[in-house]
Amino acid sequence: MAYAGLIFIGLLFGIILGGSVVAFIVVRSGGPLKESLFGDDSRKPAFKGAPAAPEAAPEADARQKALQEELRILQKLLDQGRVEREERDKAAKAAADEMTVLRNQLADRDVRIQALEGSLREATLRVDSTLAELSDRSEQLAKVSLQLKDARLELDVHESGSTVTSSQVSQLQRERDELAALVEQLQPRRQASRPFA
């Protein structure tokens, strides 16, 4: 917006300056354009006023040189204004091109952000379903752990029962062996005491 204001001011200054130069040239040079604007007598001053005293030739020549110098200065200013206007136009065009590039980059980033947001939503859904499945499996694992604990307890009970049974069996076998040994010891005595009977 600032570039547009500067360009407008430069153009306005150039038009005013150019119009002033053209009006000055028309008034000073005379000719058909002056006649059409100010009447048939082009030698009369363009604007009526106090009659001018006849000027001496050297003064007229000095005034003409001064006016030519002013005209050169005005032309330089006009050229400088044109150059500045062209530089502002170039700067405005470069800024517009840069804005276009930045808008394109912004549009590309918006597309990438939307794609990433879609991927994030899908990943969130997958994580939620995985967490639900993990929760179900944790419940199943807790049930299996409880069943396993019960089975171990039952196995321990069976093992302790079988240990008691086997210890009783071994004790009974020992007692039987002792009794058998005692019977064997008593049998020769019994046989020895029979003949006497």
Buried (B, 14 or more C-beta within 10 A) or exposed (E): EEBEEBBEEBEEBBEEBEEEBEEBBBBEEBEEBBEEEBEEEBEEEBEEEEEEEEEEEEEEEEEEEEEEEEBEEBEEBBEEBEEBBEEBEEEBEEEEEEEEEEEEEEEEEEEEEEEEEEEEEEEEEEEEEEEEEEEEEEEEEEEEEEEEEEEEEEEEEEEEEEEEEEEEEEEEEEEEEEEEEEEEEEEEEEEEEEEEE
